[in-house]
Amino acid sequence: MYRIKTYNKISKSGLTVFDDKYTVGDEVENADGAIVRSAALHDTEFPETLKAIARAGAGTNNIPIDRCSESGIVVFNTPGANANAVKELVIAGMLISSRRVIPAIDWAKTLKGQGDEVGKLVEKGKSAFAGPELQGKKLGVIGLGAIGVLVANAANHLGMTVYGYDPYLSVNSAWNLTHNAVHIYDIKEIFEKCDYITVHVPLTDTTKNLINAEAIAKMKDGVRILNFARGGLVNSADVKAALESGKVACYVTDFPSDDLLCVDGVIAIPHLGASTPESEDNCAAMAAKELVDYIENGNIINSVNLPEIHMPRSAKHRVCVIHKNIPNVLTQITGIVAENNVNIENMLNKSKGDMAYTMLDVTDVNEQIITEKVTAIDGVIKVRVI
């Protein structure tokens, strides 16, 4: 039996991935795996039994990645599982930033009690809320991952000219991106050419305040900026100053902060990007599948701290070793296996930054001896025999 601890209310539909070999719930102790949504785990003490944490979503800011790596805990996320939900809200953000729908609805409410005059007042006052159409406008998409590609494709269908920027564009994203998108190699072109700019990159030291006063100065007058990725990607003070000067027509963000609330030109949405039942189901199911494949087979897909590695089973036993990416570790692992007269049927080793992972499919093996000897190797963090 395996034990899975849930740290938030997780979609029941997604949890059906776990069969009767698993006990799942928020009261589970000594868990083999964990699923989390938004719960902050930085101060959480993890049991020694914990092998992996799966985040039912893309961001992993609520998980202590470095501490997990040091303990040999694989951290997964679910990229793309909520992409359609976010894409739809981004399109809604572009529409409400242009057509002034929200202030128009608020104004219409003030006409309550005017009786038969409401129709006339509507026709007289509606011009104050006019705004441009999306068709024919230029959209700049910064970051062409799962969400960015869907946004680009949807905007293309709406008749927009799409400019895409991503220096790390994956082959999979390139295949899925509309052929009508213009691939930009210098982000400055996005700033200079686009009427709408939407950001879809992770928040890192290099992307923090990506949209700042210097970037805004390069943009077209009346540009509309959308941020459904992370709040820290846009410098709030700089965008507020640009709104006051008229340089920026509207800023739509899914990450409200006190300094942005009630500011003219800011549409602050309360982090609704992935808040759909379909998204929650998809994220939970993907997270569960990642945990099952790792716990039962040692395969790693969509990890943020370990390399992606998948190998079909070819022997009775599988030795899985999480270790530092340093010289001579692999040689010592295979040497210990050979010393114990164990034949290696198949082997795969990959690294990611400072971390590495080795899988060996082997014939009959003494689990205790192999585990003890391999664990004693300098740089080895965790050993499992499945």
N, C-alpha and C positions, 0 to 999 in steps of 0.2 A: 504493500500500500504506500502511496505517496500522499503528502500533505501540502495543500496550497492555501496560503493565507491571503485574504483580501483586505486591503486597507481602506477601501471605499466601497460604496454601493456599486457593484459591477453588474452589467447586463446579464440577466439570467439566460437569455438566448445565447450569448457568447460563451457562457460557462458550460453549456451542454457539450462542448468539445471534450471536457474531462469525462472519462468513462468511469466504470465502477472500481477502477484501481486507485481512484483519487478521492480524498476527503477535502472538501473546499469550504471555507468560511472565515469570518472575521475573528472567530474564537480559536482558530487552529494554533497549536503550539508546536515548536520544533519543526517548522515548516521546511519542505524541500524547495519550494518556490513561492513567489508572491506576485500578486497583481495589484497595481496601484493606479489611481487616476491623478488626483490633485493633492492627496495627503502629503505633507512634508515629512520626509524620512531622515533628515539630516541628524536629528538627535535620537533616532531610533536605534536600539541595540539589537543587532541581528543574531539569531542563534547560529551555532557552528554548523548546523545541518543545512543552512540555507545555501542553495546552489545558484539561484538565479532570481532576478526581479524583472518583471515585465511591466512596462508603463503602457497603459491603454491610451495611447496618444503619441504625438511626435516629440514633444519637449520633455527633457529629463532634468530640468533645473531643480526639481523637488527631491532628487535622489543623490546621495553622496557618492558620486562616481569614483573618485580617487580611493575612498575608503573601501568601496566594493572591490575595486581592482586589487588592492592590497590583500583582501581576504579571499580572493578567488571567486567572487560572486559576479556572474555574467549579468549585465544590464541590457535588456532589450527595450526597443520602442516599436511603434507600429506605424511607420511612415506610409502615407497614402490611404490609410483606413478611414480617415476623416476628411480626405481631400475634397470630395464632392460637396460636403456640407460647407466647408470654408469657401470653396469656389462660388457657391450660390450666394453666400453672404457678401462676398467681394463684389459680385455683379450688382447686388442690391445696394451696396455702398456707393458704387459709381452712379447708379440711378438717383439715389436720394441726395448725393452731393451736387448733382446737376439740376434736377427738376424742382428743388426746394419743396419737396413733398411734406416734410415734417413741419416746417413753419407754416405752410399753407393749411395743413390740417388743424394746427393749433389756432390759426386765425379764424378758420371756419367755425370753430367751437364758440368763438366770441359773438357770433351772430344769433346764438340761441335767444329766443324771445322776440325776434323781429317779425315773426309771422310771415305774411305774404311778401314782405320786403326782402326776405332772405335771397331769393333768386336774383333780384336786381342788384343787391349789394355784392353778391358773388361775382356777377359779370363786371361790376365796376371795380372791384378790388383785386381780381385775379392777376392782373398784369404785374403786380408787385412780386409775384412768385414765379415768373417765367424763367426758364433755364434751357440750356442747350441740349440737343440730342446727342447720343453716343455715336450714332452712325456717322462715319466719315472722320471721326476724331482719331488722334494717335494715342495709343496706350503703351507705356513702358512697363515691362514686367522685369523686376530685378529678382533673380532667383528662379530657375526653371526646374525645380523639383516637381514632386507629384502635384502640389497645389498650383504652382506657377504655370505648369503646362496646361492644366485644366482651365485656368483663368484665361490664358492666352488663346486657347482654342474656342472658348465660349465668346470672348470678345471678337474674335475673327468672324464667328457666325453672326454677331450683331452688327457687322459691317465696319468694325474699327480696323485701323492699320496697327498691327502689333509689332513692337520692338522688344526683343528679348535679350537680357544680359545675364550670363552665368559663366564665369571662367572655369567652372568645374562641371560643366554639362555632361551628364552621363549618357552612355549609348542608349539606354532604355528611354530616357527623357527625350533624346533627339529623335528616336523612332516615333514617339507619341506626339511630338509637337507638330502643329499644323505647318505645312510647307509654305504657307503664306507669311509666316512670321519672319521678320528681318532680324538676323542674328547680329547683335551689336558686340563689338570687342572692346569698346571703351565706354565705361558707364557715363562719361561726360555727354555722349551722344543722346542717351536717354534723357538726361536733364535738359538738354538744349532743344530737343525735337518734340517732346511729348506733352499732350494736354492733360493726361492722367498718368500718374505714376503709382504703381503698387509694389510693395516690398514683400518678398517671400524667401528670406534667408534666415538662418539661425542666428541667435544673439551670441557673439563671441567678442573677444577683445578687439578684433579687427573690424567688426561690423557695428559695434556700439556707436551711436550717434552718426550712423551712415548718412542720414538726412540731417544736415546741419546748415548753418548760415552760409557757409562756403558753397555747399551743393545747391541750396535754394537760389543763391545769386545767379547761378548758371541756368536756372529754369525759365521757362516762358512765363510771362505775366499772366496771372489768372489760372495757374496750374492747380490741379486738384490732386492731393496726395492721400493714399490709402495705406493703412498699416494694420494687417490682420495676422502678423507674424509674432512680433515681440515689441513691447512698449519701448524698450531701450534703444531700438533701432533709429528712432526719431528724437531729436533734441527738442523737448517741449518748449523751452524758452525761445529757441530760434524760430520754430514754426509759429508761435504766438506773435512774435514780432513781425513775421512775414504776413500773417493774416491782418494785422493792424495796418500795415502799409499797403495792403491790396495785392502784394506780389503773389500770395497764395489765396485762391478763392475759397478753398474748403479743405479741411483735414478730417478724414474719417479714420477713427481708431477703434479697435476692439479692446483697448487697454486703458480704461479711464484712470486718471490720476487727479488729485485734488486741484492741481494747477491748470488742468484742462477743462474741468467741469464748468459749465455756464459761460464759456468763452464763445463769443460770436464767431461763427465760421467753423467751429469744432463740432463734429457729430461723434459723440462718445457712446459706443455700444458696449454693454456690460459682458464682454468676453463670451459672445454667443457663437463663435466660429464653428465649434464642433458640437454644439448643443442641439443635436437631433437624435431621435431614437435609433435611426439607421446607423448613424456614426458611432453611437455608443455600442451597438451590437457588433459592428464591424471591428472596432478597436478591441473589444473584449475577446472576440473570437480569434483575431490574429495574435493577441497576446497569449491566449491559452495554447494555441498551436505551437508558438515559439517555445513555450515552457515544456510542453509534452515532448517535442522533438529533441530538446536539449537533455531533459531528465532521462528519457528512455534511450536515446541514441547518441547523445553527445554532440549533435549538430548545432551550429550557431548561425542563425539568420537574423539580420537586423539588430546586431548588437552595437552599442555605442562605445564599449570599452574593450572588446575582444574582436579578433578578425572574423570575417565571414568564412565559414568552413563547413562543407557538407560532403560526406562520403558514404556511399551505400555500404551496408553491412556485408562483410565477406568472411567472417569467422565467428566462432562461438562467443568470444569475449572481445571487448573493446576497452583499451586503456586510454583514458583522456587526461591530459596533463596541461594545466595552466601554469605558465612560467614567464619569467622575465625574458625579454628579447636580448639575450647576451650570448657570446660565443660558447661553444662546447656543451651546451645543455642537451641538445638533441643527440649528440654522440654518446653522452653518458647514459641517456635514457635507453637507447638501443643496445648499448653495451650491457646494461643490467639485465635487459630482457634476454639477450643471448647467453649470458652467464648462467641463467636459470633454465637453459635448454627449452626456451619458448620460441616458436617460429613465428615471424611476422608475415602475415598474409597480405597486408596492405597498410600503407602509412601516408599521412598527410600532415604537413606542418605549415603554418602561416603565422604572420606577425602583423601587429597594428601598433605603431608607435613603440612604446616601451614594453608592450605586452605581446606574448606569443602563445600559441595553442598547438598541441600535438595530439593526433589521434593515431592509435595503432590497433589494427584488428589482428588478434593473435589466437593461437591454438590454446589448449588447456593451460591455465595459469593459476599459480598460487596467489590469490588476491592479496593476502596479508603481506607476504614477502615482497611482492612487486611494489605494493603501495608504500611500505616502510622504506625500502631502498631508494625508490624514485623520489619520495618526499625529502629524503636526506640530501639530495643534490642541491648545491648552492644555486639559488635563483628559482627553484620550483616552489610554487605557491599552493597548488591543490592537485591531488591525484584522485581519479575515480576509475574503478573497474566496473564496467556495465556487462 
